Amino acid sequence: MRQIKMVFRSEEMCLAQLFLQSGSEYDCISELGELGLVEFRDLNPSVSSFQRRFVSEIKRCEEMERILGYLLREIQKTHIAVPEEDESPLAPPPRQVLEIMEQLQRLEMELSEVARNKEKLQRNLLELTEYTHMLKITRTFIHSRSRHEALGPQYEEFPTMETDSVSGCTGMQRLGAKLGFVSGLIQRVKVEAFERMLWRVCKGYTILSYAEVDENLTDLDTGEISKSVVFLISFWGDQIGQKRTCPVSVLSSYHCHLYPHPENDEERADVLDSLRTRIQDLNNVLHRTEEYLRQVLQKASESAFSWVVQVKKMKAIYHILNLCSFDVTNKCLIAEVWCPVSDLANLRGALEEGARKGDATVPSFVNRIPSSDTPPTLLRTNKFTSGFQSIVEAYGVGDYREVSPAPYTIITFPFLFAVMFGDLGHGIIMSLFALWMVLTEKQQKKKRSSNEIWETFFSGRYIILMMGIFSIYTGLIYNDCFSKSLNIFGSAWSVKAMFTNQQWTNKTLQTNSLLTLDPNVTGVFTGPYPFGIDPIWNLAVNRLSFLNSYKMKMSVVIGVIHMSFGVVLSIFNHLHFRQKFNVYLLFLPELLFLLCLFGYLVFMIVYKWLAFGARDSSQAPSILIHFINMFVMQGKDLAPLYPGQTGLQIFLIVIAMLSVPMMLLGKPLYLYWLYRGGKGLRRRRGYERVRRVSEDDTSAAASYEDDDEEEGLDETPGREALPKEFDFGDVLLYQSIHTIEFCLGCISNTASYLRLWALSLAHAQLSEVLWGMVMRLGLRITTRVGVVFLVPVFGLFAVLTVSILLVMEGLSAFLHALRLHWVEFQNKFYHGTGVKFLPFDFSLLPSVFEQDGLL
């Protein structure tokens, strides 16, 4: 019975003081964090975060978090998996915090030194590799003869450095000038701008030769892999030779990597041989360094998860300790917490366990204290009900001890969705998808996908499963499976009887393109279909008209029942918060107004279904005309739906009209009478009990003390506070807004439920169009080629079914069902202005490393 109460409304909460003895406060808070029982209040709101007692401990934890972040990033770079433990490690005792800090600092220093050495080796290796490419490519520039042969021997724009065999001197020596070179590498994207700038700065007295390196080189500063180009700048003449700083300044501005250019081929060959040897040695050293670094990180990864969890718990504990205050002797910490009354015994047990671990001589204890503050709202959920509770709380967190819509939403939400989405085939696909997520939920949780769309679907897997199951049910009711009907029990309509009774002949079939089955003919209609709609309606031309009438009336019936149920639930709030006057002055007028008008409409719909059969269906009157005439007091010339209809309708209209002033004036006048009508103590106590409701009707939590204390108010006059000033105008204004909103809302909300009919019709028509325009084309081809053609047609049909009918139509139906619950159902009894209970629970604390993708 207690579990049922906990589901029906939020749990009873109490405010308690925790007296934590010095030396055991850390262990006590750690035990509370493991259990997640209480929500702490800040007792030092005026104290800055930097002036609190445990700021240094928090800074130490933040320093450990910084080191762990560096460690995890290095582990991630080497693609080493961080193993997670099945059980979360406990928060370390305070004496071990310094040990963990020293261990992390030593590890950081070792990793930093190895990482610096590795980076230095990689940079040296990159420089040697670039130098090798430069020597190989510039050699082709020097020995190129193509331009010399084209210009002839009389003019040398690029004199050769090779020695002439006859004269024994080079080309530059014959010209009497000294040839200079500047060589290096530059990024491919900067070559064009570099060439233009070099030409302008050196005024054309240089020759730039360049070629792209075949190998992709990594920029160690940015980590990007890019194409590089080897360039060779040749210049001669006294002025350029003496002012070599001019091209060099251009090179530095474009971040070029410069390397010395050899004077001759022998020097070039010696440098290349030396570079090959050094590159081989560097590769060996770099390989051993990386292997050592991997061993260090592999060993560190085994403890990384435990360190992360322990540091997170330590930091959370010290944050909570900063919320506490010290007593006058500074020997005891005092904390104030909100705690469920049912968990007080567990709270005391946690404090005893914390005191035992902390070796405290004086035990910590809890003291329950009274408070006028509104407690937070706690509704316990499991993995099945949490999704539906999230739907309710997206509208607003319920007031303290207010009736929760979540238990009813588990049934009504997927049912209303299925009314709009009813299709047997689509429901089976949705159910199988949700069932797969449910069966593999443990594996999916371990993967921790970062895809927000997938996480949304996975968190609502039980909602999708329920929606799929209810869609299967409504699909059987509609007898609709991919726009086709299933003839399970055999149709109750018979064509043969029309020929047997001489209603049809062969001439009738030849002269009429459309024929109508007459249910008044014996044997044509044998009775209703056992479950759902008769499959023969799938062949009828007037199928759409029949389904429109059926689904429209069904939507009105479901809507009125849903809204009436919401109004009925409000009585439980009135009775629980001891506002019995609201039962007579709010609940009864609202229920009478709704039932006398729209409840009567449902009555006429059901009565017409039962009273008129196939034989006299042509004489059935229009319900809509009768309902309109009910308000305008006309329609005497129309045939009545039942005897005494006019008198009953006038009576219902009078009751509905009298309910309006009762809603408008009843509560304000009653509160005014309580305040002004007499000076007796009993009346003042009665007003004080409802005063908060008169000021703000959304305040559902009038008090959270025990029932015995509530009942004792009538017997203890001294405990009753004097009533505050009563403002009749404010109460009347608020009640006027509520009355107008409810009366107009009954009309608009009833019409809003017609979306059930509209979306159901749209879903059925889209399914039929998709079948007719895609799948039917593949089924019409009866040759062997048609079998091959059917495969891509079926693939296209499956893709369009999933993307349009399941995803888009499913999302549309989901949003409309959400609106029907928030606006049409919950606003009848649910205020949603409470504060959610946020317990101090280690498992609920976010991790910065998980958010950054390091864990």
C-alpha positions in Angstrom: 0.0 0.0 0.0 2.9 2.4 0.7 4.4 1.7 -2.7 1.1 2.7 -4.3 1.0 6.0 -2.4 4.6 6.7 -3.4 3.7 6.3 -7.1 0.4 8.3 -6.8 2.0 11.4 -5.3 5.5 12.6 -4.3 7.1 11.3 -1.1 6.8 13.0 2.2 9.9 15.1 3.0 11.3 16.6 6.1 14.0 19.1 7.0 16.7 17.7 9.3 19.9 18.9 10.9 23.0 16.8 10.8 25.5 17.2 13.6 28.8 15.8 12.2 31.6 15.4 14.7 35.0 16.7 13.9 37.2 14.0 12.4 34.3 12.0 11.0 32.6 14.6 8.9 34.4 13.5 5.7 33.4 9.8 6.1 29.8 10.7 7.0 29.4 12.8 3.8 31.1 10.0 1.8 28.5 7.5 3.1 25.7 9.9 2.3 27.1 10.3 -1.2 27.2 6.6 -1.8 23.5 6.2 -0.8 22.1 9.4 -2.3 19.5 10.0 0.4 19.6 13.8 1.1 19.7 17.2 -0.5 22.0 19.7 1.3 21.1 23.3 1.8 23.7 26.1 1.8 24.1 27.5 5.3 26.7 30.0 4.2 25.0 31.9 1.3 26.7 35.2 2.1 30.2 33.7 2.2 32.2 33.9 -1.1 33.3 30.6 -2.6 37.0 31.6 -2.1 36.5 32.3 1.6 35.1 29.0 2.7 36.9 26.6 4.9 37.8 23.8 2.5 38.9 25.9 -0.4 42.5 24.6 -0.3 41.3 21.0 -0.5 39.1 21.8 -3.5 42.1 23.4 -5.2 44.1 20.3 -4.6 41.4 18.2 -6.2 41.3 20.5 -9.2 45.1 20.2 -9.5 44.7 16.4 -9.5 41.9 16.7 -12.1 44.3 18.8 -14.3 47.0 16.1 -14.0 44.4 13.3 -14.8 43.2 15.3 -17.8 46.8 15.4 -19.1 47.2 11.7 -18.4 44.0 10.7 -20.2 44.9 12.8 -23.2 48.2 11.1 -23.5 46.5 7.7 -23.1 44.0 8.6 -25.8 46.8 9.6 -28.2 48.4 6.2 -27.9 45.0 4.5 -28.4 45.1 2.6 -25.1 41.7 1.6 -23.6 41.0 2.7 -20.0 39.5 -0.3 -18.2 36.5 0.4 -16.1 35.8 -1.3 -12.8 32.5 -3.1 -12.2 32.1 -1.4 -8.8 32.8 2.2 -8.2 35.7 2.8 -5.8 35.0 4.5 -2.6 36.2 8.0 -1.7 39.8 7.7 -0.2 40.2 8.7 3.4 41.8 12.2 3.9 45.2 10.7 4.9 45.5 9.1 1.4 44.8 12.3 -0.5 48.4 13.5 -0.3 49.7 10.0 -1.4 47.5 10.1 -4.5 48.6 13.7 -5.2 52.3 12.8 -4.9 51.8 9.7 -7.1 50.1 11.8 -9.8 52.7 14.5 -9.7 55.6 11.9 -10.1 53.7 10.4 -13.0 53.2 13.8 -14.6 56.8 14.7 -14.3 57.9 11.4 -15.8 55.4 11.7 -18.7 56.3 15.3 -19.4 60.0 14.5 -19.6 59.5 11.5 -21.9 57.0 13.5 -24.0 59.5 16.4 -24.3 62.2 14.0 -25.4 59.9 12.3 -27.9 58.9 15.6 -29.3 62.5 16.7 -29.6 63.4 13.5 -31.4 60.5 13.9 -33.8 61.5 17.4 -34.5 65.1 16.4 -35.3 63.8 13.6 -37.4 61.6 15.9 -39.4 64.4 18.4 -39.9 66.7 15.6 -41.2 64.0 14.3 -43.5 63.3 17.7 -44.9 67.0 18.3 -45.4 67.3 15.0 -47.3 64.4 15.9 -49.6 66.0 19.3 -50.2 69.3 17.8 -51.2 67.8 15.3 -53.6 65.5 17.8 -55.3 67.9 20.7 -55.6 70.4 18.4 -57.3 68.0 18.2 -60.2 67.9 22.0 -60.4 71.7 22.3 -60.6 72.3 19.7 -63.2 69.4 20.8 -65.4 70.6 21.6 -69.0 67.3 22.1 -70.7 67.3 25.9 -70.6 71.0 26.1 -71.6 70.5 24.1 -74.7 67.5 26.2 -75.7 69.4 29.5 -75.4 72.6 28.4 -77.0 76.3 28.6 -75.7 76.7 32.4 -76.1 74.4 33.4 -73.3 74.1 31.7 -69.9 71.2 32.9 -67.8 72.0 30.2 -65.3 75.7 29.4 -65.5 76.7 25.9 -64.6 78.9 25.1 -61.6 80.6 22.2 -63.3 84.3 22.7 -64.3 85.1 23.0 -67.9 87.5 20.3 -69.1 89.5 22.6 -71.4 89.8 25.9 -69.4 89.6 24.3 -65.9 87.1 26.9 -64.5 83.4 27.1 -63.9 80.8 29.2 -65.8 80.5 31.7 -62.9 84.2 32.1 -62.8 84.2 32.9 -66.5 81.5 35.6 -65.8 83.6 36.9 -62.9 80.7 36.7 -60.4 80.0 34.6 -57.3 76.8 32.5 -57.4 74.8 32.3 -54.1 72.0 29.9 -53.0 69.3 29.9 -50.4 67.4 26.6 -50.1 64.7 25.2 -47.8 61.0 24.0 -47.6 57.8 26.0 -47.6 54.1 24.9 -47.4 52.5 24.3 -50.7 49.7 26.8 -50.2 52.2 29.7 -49.6 54.3 29.2 -52.7 52.5 31.6 -55.1 52.4 34.5 -52.6 56.0 33.7 -51.6 57.1 33.9 -55.3 55.4 37.2 -55.9 56.8 38.8 -52.7 60.3 37.5 -53.5 60.2 39.1 -57.0 59.1 42.4 -55.6 61.6 42.6 -52.8 64.6 41.5 -54.8 63.5 43.4 -58.0 63.9 40.4 -60.2 67.6 39.7 -59.4 66.9 36.2 -58.2 65.9 32.9 -59.8 63.4 30.8 -57.8 63.2 27.1 -58.6 60.8 24.8 -56.7 59.3 21.3 -56.8 56.8 19.5 -54.6 57.9 16.8 -52.2 56.2 13.4 -52.9 56.0 12.5 -49.2 53.5 14.1 -46.9 55.2 15.7 -43.9 53.6 16.4 -40.5 53.8 19.9 -38.9 54.7 19.2 -35.3 53.3 22.6 -34.1 49.8 22.0 -35.5 49.8 18.3 -36.0 48.4 18.6 -39.5 49.7 16.7 -42.5 50.4 18.9 -45.4 52.2 19.1 -48.7 55.6 20.8 -48.7 57.6 22.3 -51.5 61.5 22.4 -51.9 62.7 25.8 -53.2 66.1 27.0 -54.4 66.8 30.7 -54.7 69.8 31.5 -56.9 71.3 35.0 -57.1 74.5 36.7 -58.3 76.0 40.2 -58.4 77.7 42.3 -55.8 74.5 44.0 -54.5 72.5 40.9 -54.0 75.5 39.1 -52.6 76.2 41.8 -50.1 72.5 42.2 -49.1 71.5 38.6 -48.4 69.3 39.8 -45.6 66.7 41.0 -48.1 65.5 37.5 -49.3 66.1 36.0 -45.9 63.6 38.5 -44.3 61.0 37.3 -46.9 61.8 33.7 -46.0 61.2 34.2 -42.2 57.9 36.0 -42.8 56.6 32.9 -44.7 57.9 30.5 -42.0 60.2 28.7 -44.3 62.6 26.0 -43.1 66.1 26.9 -44.3 68.9 24.4 -44.8 72.5 25.0 -46.0 73.2 24.2 -49.6 76.4 22.3 -50.5 79.1 23.8 -52.7 79.6 20.8 -54.9 78.4 17.3 -55.6 81.0 15.6 -53.4 79.9 17.6 -50.4 76.3 16.8 -51.3 77.0 13.1 -51.4 78.8 13.2 -48.0 75.9 15.1 -46.4 73.3 12.6 -47.8 75.3 9.6 -46.4 75.6 11.3 -43.0 71.8 12.1 -43.0 70.9 8.5 -43.7 72.9 7.3 -40.8 71.5 9.9 -38.4 67.9 9.2 -39.5 68.4 5.5 -38.9 69.8 6.2 -35.4 67.0 8.6 -34.6 64.3 6.1 -35.7 65.8 3.5 -33.4 65.9 5.9 -30.4 62.4 7.2 -31.2 61.1 3.7 -31.3 62.5 2.8 -27.9 61.2 6.1 -26.5 57.7 5.4 -27.8 57.8 1.9 -26.4 58.8 3.1 -23.0 56.1 5.8 -23.1 53.5 3.2 -24.0 54.6 1.0 -21.1 54.2 3.9 -18.7 50.8 4.9 -20.0 49.7 1.2 -20.1 50.5 0.9 -16.4 48.9 4.3 -15.6 45.7 3.4 -17.5 45.0 0.5 -15.1 44.5 2.9 -12.3 43.2 6.0 -14.2 39.5 5.1 -13.8 39.9 4.6 -10.1 41.8 7.9 -9.7 39.2 9.8 -11.7 36.3 8.5 -9.6 38.1 9.0 -6.3 39.1 12.6 -7.2 35.5 13.4 -8.3 34.1 12.0 -5.0 36.7 13.9 -2.9 36.0 17.2 -4.7 32.2 16.6 -4.2 32.6 15.9 -0.5 34.6 19.1 0.1 32.0 21.1 -1.8 29.3 19.7 0.5 31.4 20.4 3.6 31.7 24.1 2.4 27.9 24.2 2.6 28.0 23.3 6.3 28.5 25.7 9.2 30.5 25.2 12.4 29.1 25.4 15.9 30.5 27.9 18.4 33.1 25.4 19.7 34.3 24.6 16.2 34.2 20.9 17.1 31.1 20.0 15.2 29.8 20.7 11.7 26.1 21.4 11.3 24.3 20.6 8.0 20.7 21.0 6.9 19.2 18.5 4.5 16.0 17.6 2.9 15.3 13.9 3.4 12.4 11.6 2.6 10.7 10.5 5.8 11.0 6.9 4.8 14.8 7.2 4.5 15.4 8.6 8.0 16.5 5.2 9.4 18.9 4.8 6.5 20.2 8.3 7.1 21.0 7.5 10.8 22.7 4.3 9.7 24.9 6.1 7.3 26.0 8.6 10.0 26.8 5.7 12.3 28.9 4.0 9.6 30.7 7.3 8.9 31.5 7.8 12.6 32.8 4.3 12.8 35.1 4.7 9.8 36.3 8.1 11.1 37.1 6.6 14.6 35.1 9.4 16.2 34.6 9.3 20.0 31.3 11.1 19.8 28.7 9.8 17.3 27.1 12.0 14.7 23.3 12.3 14.8 20.3 13.7 13.0 17.7 16.0 14.4 14.4 16.6 12.5 13.3 20.3 12.6 10.1 22.1 11.5 10.2 24.5 8.6 7.7 26.7 6.6 9.7 26.3 3.4 8.2 24.3 0.6 10.1 20.9 0.4 11.4 19.6 -2.9 9.5 17.0 -4.9 10.7 13.4 -5.0 9.1 10.8 -7.2 11.0 7.5 -7.3 11.3 5.9 -10.7 13.0 2.9 -12.4 14.3 2.4 -15.9 10.7 1.7 -17.1 8.9 4.7 -15.5 11.7 7.2 -15.8 10.9 8.0 -19.4 7.2 8.7 -18.7 8.2 10.8 -15.7 10.5 12.9 -17.9 7.5 13.6 -20.2 5.6 14.9 -17.2 8.5 17.0 -15.8 9.1 18.5 -19.2 5.9 20.4 -18.5 7.0 21.2 -15.0 8.1 19.5 -11.8 5.1 18.7 -9.6 4.3 20.6 -6.4 5.1 18.9 -3.2 2.7 16.0 -2.4 0.7 16.9 -5.5 -1.0 14.1 -7.5 1.4 12.8 -10.2 0.2 12.2 -13.7 3.0 9.8 -14.5 1.3 6.5 -13.5 -1.6 7.3 -15.8 0.6 8.7 -18.6 2.2 5.2 -18.8 -1.1 4.0 -20.3 -2.8 7.1 -21.8 0.2 8.5 -23.6 1.0 5.4 -25.8 -2.7 4.9 -26.3 -3.3 8.4 -27.7 -0.2 8.0 -29.8 -1.5 4.7 -31.1 -4.9 6.2 -32.0 -3.1 8.5 -34.3 -0.5 6.0 -35.5 -2.7 2.8 -35.6 -1.2 0.4 -38.1 -0.4 -3.3 -37.4 2.7 -3.4 -39.6 4.2 -0.2 -38.4 3.5 -1.1 -34.8 5.3 -4.4 -35.2 8.4 -2.7 -36.7 8.5 -0.1 -33.9 8.0 -2.7 -31.2 10.8 -4.9 -32.6 13.2 -1.9 -32.7 12.3 -0.9 -29.1 12.6 -4.6 -28.0 16.1 -4.8 -29.5 17.1 -1.7 -27.5 15.6 -3.1 -24.3 17.4 -6.5 -24.7 20.7 -4.9 -25.5 20.5 -2.1 -23.1 23.5 -3.2 -21.0 25.8 -3.4 -24.1 24.5 0.0 -25.3 25.2 1.7 -22.0 28.8 0.5 -22.0 29.3 2.0 -25.5 28.4 5.5 -24.2 27.6 6.9 -27.6 28.1 10.6 -28.1 25.3 10.8 -30.7 22.5 12.9 -29.1 19.8 11.6 -31.5 20.6 8.0 -30.6 20.8 8.8 -26.9 17.3 10.3 -27.1 15.9 7.2 -28.7 17.7 4.9 -26.3 16.5 6.8 -23.2 12.9 6.5 -24.4 13.2 2.8 -25.4 10.4 1.8 -23.1 8.1 4.6 -24.3 8.7 3.4 -27.9 8.0 -0.2 -26.9 4.7 0.8 -25.3 3.8 3.0 -28.3 4.5 0.1 -30.6 2.5 -2.4 -28.6 -0.5 0.0 -28.5 -0.1 0.7 -32.2 -0.4 -3.1 -32.8 -3.7 -3.0 -30.8 -5.2 0.0 -32.6 -4.0 -1.4 -35.9 -6.0 -4.5 -35.2 -9.0 -2.3 -34.3 -8.7 -0.3 -37.5 -7.8 -3.6 -39.4 -5.0 -1.8 -41.1 -1.6 -3.3 -41.9 0.4 -1.3 -44.4 -2.9 0.1 -45.7 -4.3 -3.5 -46.2 -6.9 -5.2 -44.2 -6.6 -8.7 -42.7 -9.5 -11.1 -43.1 -8.9 -13.1 -39.9 -12.5 -14.0 -38.9 -14.2 -13.8 -42.3 -16.4 -10.9 -43.3 -19.9 -10.6 -41.9 -21.2 -9.2 -45.3 -22.3 -11.6 -48.0 -22.7 -10.8 -51.7 -24.3 -14.1 -52.4 -27.4 -13.2 -50.4 -28.1 -10.3 -52.8 -28.4 -12.8 -55.7 -30.3 -15.4 -53.6 -33.1 -12.8 -52.7 -33.2 -11.6 -56.4 -31.9 -8.2 -55.5 -29.1 -8.5 -58.1 -29.0 -10.2 -61.4 -26.4 -10.6 -64.2 -27.9 -7.6 -65.9 -27.4 -5.6 -62.7 -23.7 -6.4 -62.7 -23.4 -5.4 -66.4 -25.3 -2.1 -66.1 -23.8 -0.7 -62.8 -20.2 0.1 -62.1 -20.9 0.5 -58.4 -23.2 -1.7 -56.3 -24.4 -1.2 -52.7 -25.0 -4.1 -50.3 -28.3 -3.7 -48.5 -28.1 -4.8 -44.8 -31.9 -5.0 -44.6 -31.8 -8.0 -47.0 -31.8 -11.3 -45.2 -28.3 -12.9 -45.1 -26.4 -9.9 -46.4 -25.2 -8.7 -42.9 -25.0 -11.4 -40.3 -23.6 -9.2 -37.4 -20.7 -7.1 -36.3 -17.1 -8.2 -37.0 -15.7 -10.0 -33.9 -12.7 -7.6 -33.4 -12.2 -4.3 -35.2 -13.5 -3.1 -38.5 -14.8 -5.6 -41.1 -12.2 -6.1 -43.9 -14.8 -5.6 -46.6 -14.6 -1.9 -45.9 -11.2 -1.9 -47.5 -12.9 -2.6 -50.9 -15.7 -0.1 -50.4 -15.8 3.2 -52.2 -17.4 4.9 -49.2 -14.7 3.6 -46.9 -13.3 7.0 -46.2 -16.7 8.5 -45.3 -17.3 5.6 -42.9 -13.9 5.8 -41.2 -14.2 9.6 -40.9 -17.5 9.4 -39.0 -16.2 6.5 -36.9 -12.9 8.1 -35.9 -14.3 11.6 -35.4 -16.9 10.4 -32.9 -14.3 8.1 -31.2 -12.0 11.1 -30.8 -14.7 13.1 -29.0 -15.5 10.2 -26.7 -11.9 9.6 -25.8 -11.3 13.4 -25.3 -14.2 13.9 -22.9 -13.3 10.8 -20.9 -9.7 12.0 -20.7 -10.6 15.5 -19.6 -13.2 14.2 -17.1 -10.5 11.9 -15.6 -8.2 14.9 -15.2 -10.9 16.9 -13.4 -11.7 13.9 -11.1 -8.0 13.6 -10.1 -8.1 17.2 -8.8 -10.4 16.1 -5.9 -7.5 14.1 -4.5 -5.4 17.2 -4.3 -8.2 19.1 -2.5 -8.8 16.3 0.0 -5.1 15.7 0.7 -4.3 19.4 1.3 -7.5 19.7 3.5 -9.3 22.1 1.1 -12.7 20.6 1.3 -14.3 23.9 0.3 -12.6 23.5 -3.1 -14.5 20.2 -3.6 -17.8 22.0 -3.5 -16.8 25.3 -4.9 -14.4 24.2 -7.7 -14.5 20.5 -8.4 -18.3 19.9 -8.5 -19.0 23.0 -10.7 -16.2 22.1 -13.1 -17.3 18.5 -13.4 -21.0 19.4 -13.8 -20.2 22.0 -16.5 -18.1 19.5 -18.4 -20.5 16.6 -18.1 -23.7 18.5 -18.7 -22.5 19.8 -22.0 -19.8 17.5 -23.5 -20.6 14.5 -21.4 -24.1 14.8 -22.8 -22.6 14.9 -26.3 -20.9 11.6 -25.6 -24.1 10.2 -24.3 -25.9 11.1 -27.6 -23.1 9.5 -29.6 -23.3 6.2 -27.7 -27.1 6.3 -27.7 -27.3 6.7 -31.4 -24.9 3.8 -31.9 -27.1 1.5 -29.7 -30.5 2.7 -30.7 -30.3 2.7 -34.4 -29.5 -0.4 -36.4 -29.1 -1.2 -40.1 -32.8 -1.2 -40.8 -33.6 2.3 -39.4 -30.3 4.0 -39.9 -31.7 6.3 -42.5 -34.0 7.7 -39.9 -31.2 8.5 -37.4 -31.0 12.2 -36.7 -27.9 14.3 -36.8 -26.2 14.6 -33.4 -24.5 17.9 -34.4 -27.8 19.5 -35.2 -29.3 18.4 -32.0 -26.3 19.6 -30.0 -26.4 23.1 -31.6 -30.2 23.3 -31.1 -29.6 22.5 -27.4 -27.9 25.9 -26.9 -30.2 28.0 -29.1 -33.4 26.4 -27.7 -34.7 25.4 -31.1 -35.4 22.3 -33.1 -39.0 21.6 -32.1 -39.7 20.5 -35.6 -36.9 17.9 -35.6 -37.6 14.3 -34.6 -36.2 13.8 -31.1 -33.4 11.4 -30.5 -35.2 9.9 -27.5 -38.4 10.6 -25.5 -38.1 13.6 -23.2 -35.0 15.0 -24.9 -36.0 18.6 -24.8 -36.7 18.7 -21.1 -33.5 16.9 -20.2 -31.5 19.3 -22.4 -33.0 22.4 -20.8 -32.2 20.9 -17.4 -28.6 20.3 -18.4 -28.1 23.8 -19.8 -29.5 25.3 -16.6 -27.1 23.2 -14.4 -24.1 24.2 -16.7 -25.0 27.9 -16.5 -25.4 27.8 -12.7 -22.0 26.2 -12.4 -20.3 29.2 -14.0 -21.2 31.7 -11.2 -20.5 29.1 -8.6 -16.9 28.7 -10.0 -16.6 32.5 -10.3 -17.9 33.7 -7.0 -18.1 30.7 -4.7 -14.5 30.6 -3.5 -13.9 34.3 -3.2 -17.1 34.8 -1.2 -16.3 31.9 1.0 -12.8 33.2 1.8 -14.2 36.7 2.4 -16.7 35.2 4.8 -13.9 33.4 6.6 -12.0 36.6 7.1 -14.8 39.1 7.7 -17.8 37.1 8.8 -16.8 36.6 12.4 -14.1 37.1 15.0 -14.2 33.6 16.6 -11.0 31.7 16.9 -12.4 28.8 14.9 -13.1 31.0 11.9 -9.6 32.6 12.1 -8.1 29.1 12.2 -10.2 28.1 9.2 -9.1 31.1 7.2 -5.4 30.5 8.2 -5.7 26.9 6.9 -6.7 28.1 3.4 -4.9 31.5 3.3 -2.0 30.3 1.2 -4.4 28.8 -1.3 -6.3 32.1 -1.6 -3.0 34.0 -2.3 -1.7 31.5 -4.8 -3.8 28.5 -5.8 -0.8 26.8 -7.3 0.8 26.4 -3.8 -0.1 22.8 -3.2 2.2 22.3 -0.3 0.4 24.0 2.6 2.4 22.0 5.1 4.6 19.0 5.3 4.4 18.1 9.0 3.0 14.8 10.2 -0.7 14.2 10.1 -0.8 14.2 13.9 0.6 17.7 14.0 -1.9 18.9 11.4 -4.8 17.5 13.3 -3.6 19.1 16.5 -4.0 22.6 15.1 -7.7 22.5 15.9 -7.0 21.6 19.5 -4.2 24.0 20.2 -5.3 27.7 19.7 -1.9 29.0 20.8 -0.1 27.5 17.8 -2.4 29.2 15.3 -0.9 32.4 13.7 -3.1 35.4 13.1 -4.5 35.7 9.5 -2.7 38.0 7.1 -4.5 40.8 5.3 -7.1 39.5 2.8 -7.4 41.1 -0.6 -10.8 40.2 -2.1 -10.0 41.9 -5.4 -7.0 39.7 -6.1 -8.8 36.5 -5.2 -11.8 37.5 -7.4 -9.5 38.4 -10.3 -7.6 35.1 -10.1 -10.8 33.1 -9.9 -12.3 35.1 -12.9 -9.3 34.1 -15.0 -9.6 30.5 -13.9 -13.3 30.4 -14.7 -12.9 31.9 -18.1 -10.0 29.6 -18.9 -11.9 26.5 -17.8 -15.2 27.3 -19.6 -13.5 28.3 -22.9 -11.0 25.5 -22.5 -13.7 22.8 -22.3 -14.8 23.9 -25.8 -11.3 24.3 -27.3 -9.9 21.2 -25.6 -12.7 19.0 -26.9 -12.1 20.3 -30.4 -8.4 19.7 -29.8 -8.9 16.0 -29.4 -10.1 15.9 -33.1 -6.4 15.8 -33.9 -6.7 12.1 -33.1 -9.1 11.7 -36.0 -7.1 14.0 -38.4 -3.7 12.4 -37.8 -5.1 8.9 -37.9 -6.7 9.7 -41.3 -3.5 11.3 -42.6 -1.4 8.3 -41.5 -3.8 5.8 -43.2 -3.9 7.8 -46.4 -0.1 8.2 -46.6 0.3 4.5 -46.1 -2.2 3.8 -48.8 -0.5 6.2 -51.2 2.9 4.7 -50.6 1.6 1.2 -51.2 -0.2 2.3 -54.4 2.6 4.3 -55.9 5.6 2.1 -55.0 4.8 -1.4 -53.9 2.0 -2.0 -56.3 4.2 -1.2 -59.3 6.5 -4.1 -58.5 3.7 -6.5 -57.9 2.0 -5.8 -61.2 4.9 -7.2 -63.3 4.2 -10.9 -63.6 7.2 -11.9 -65.7 10.5 -13.2 -64.5 12.0 -9.8 -64.8 9.4 -8.6 -62.3 11.0 -10.8 -59.6 14.3 -8.9 -60.1 12.5 -5.6 -60.3 10.7 -6.3 -57.1 13.9 -6.3 -55.0 14.8 -2.6 -55.6 11.1 -1.7 -55.4 10.8 -3.4 -52.0 14.0 -1.6 -50.8 12.6 1.8 -51.8 9.3 0.9 -50.1 11.1 -0.1 -46.9 13.2 3.1 -46.9 10.2 5.4 -47.5 8.1 3.5 -44.9 10.8 3.9 -42.2 11.7 7.5 -43.0 8.3 8.9 -43.7 5.7 6.7 -41.9 7.7 5.6 -38.9 10.1 8.5 -38.2 8.2 11.6 -39.5 4.7 10.5 -38.8 5.8 8.9 -35.5 7.4 12.1 -34.4 4.3 14.1 -35.4 2.0 11.7 -33.5 4.4 11.9 -30.5 4.3 15.7 -30.3 0.5 15.8 -30.6 0.1 13.2 -27.9 2.5 15.3 -25.8 0.3 18.4 -26.3 -2.9 16.5 -25.4 -1.4 15.5 -22.1 0.2 18.8 -21.2 -2.6 21.2 -22.2 -5.9 19.1 -22.2 -5.2 16.7 -19.4 -2.6 17.9 -16.9 -3.8 21.5 -16.5 -7.1 20.1 -15.0 -5.2 19.1 -11.8 -1.5 19.5 -12.2 0.3 22.8 -11.4 3.9 21.8 -12.1 5.5 24.6 -10.2 7.5 22.6 -7.7 11.3 22.1 -7.2 12.8 18.8 -8.0 14.6 16.9 -5.3 18.3 16.7 -6.2 20.1 14.3 -3.8 23.8 14.3 -3.2 24.6 11.2 -5.1 28.0 10.3 -6.5 26.4 8.3 -9.3 24.6 11.5 -10.5 27.7 13.7 -10.5 28.8 14.7 -14.0 32.4 14.0 -15.0 34.4 16.6 -17.0 36.4 13.8 -18.6 33.2 12.0 -19.9 32.0 15.3 -21.3 35.3 15.8 -23.1 35.3 12.2 -24.4 38.3 11.1 -22.5 36.4 8.3 -20.7 
